[in-house]
Amino acid sequence: MLAAQRRDLLLERLRVDGRIVAKDLAAELGLSEDSIRRDLRELAAAGLCQRVYGGALPISPAIADYATRQGVEASGKQRVAARAAALVEPGSTAIIDGGTTALAVVRALPLDLDATVVTHSPTVASALAEHRGVEVYLIGGRLFKHSMVACGAAAVEAARGLHADLFLLGVTGVHEEFGLTTDDADEAAMKRALAHQAADTYVLASSEKIGAVSRFSVVPLADVAGVVTDAPAEHQALRALDVPVIFA
């Protein structure tokens, strides 16, 4: 089998099965495990998969730049956003993450909502300008332009003074084994700090994030109250999640 054929086969297995176990695939194809691992390294270097111990998992399209992500699964994000916005109750204090889905959540909030919103995203904060009954607290720090959010030590320290009812968390991957992940270490630390300050954390997960994995862990699935998604109930990776699922 030519290298290009193996590459196409690996990508198809990732799409259909949601994972590759290098040892099993090598035995199936009559190839050395080293050959499969080398192919996976090349795919990972090209941004086409996420290598894990023993094989590989699908990479999330949500690690693309901010402008590109605005067009990824746009209708799905709108459905997730509308369902997540309903979780923000009048009189509550909600932490809203950054990113394109979080921005869609803000746009789905009722204009007459009376609540407090804390965010480390200047984009999210500015989108709340017309919500006259919403008091907005903006956490500052180093701007991580990929998601338009503040990160770093100063932002994490500021988060420790918060006490919120709810955190709407954005991630790039939701996986039954590897939990919630994102592609930047500082951003993962900031999300983790915010999750620790909320009574309940709900994950914003449009369908392309289900079953995908990125490089850095945020929190385990056991730490969240639920996952809000537009993925169909029969989604194989979704059925494996041991956490409440809220369908949008």
Secondary structure, DSSP 4 states (H G I P E B T S, - for coil): --HHHHHHHHHHHHHHHS-EEHHHHHHHHT--HHHHHHHHHHHHHTTS-EEETTEEEPPPGGGS-HHHHTTTTHHHHHHHHHHHHTTS-TT-EEEE--SHHHHHHHHHS-TT--EEEEES-HHHHHHTTT-TTEEEEE--SEEETTTTEEESHHHHHHHTT--EEEEEEE-SEEETTTEEEES-HHHHHHHHHHHTTEEEEEEE--GGGBT---SEE---GGG-SEEEE-S-TT-HHHHT--S-EEE-
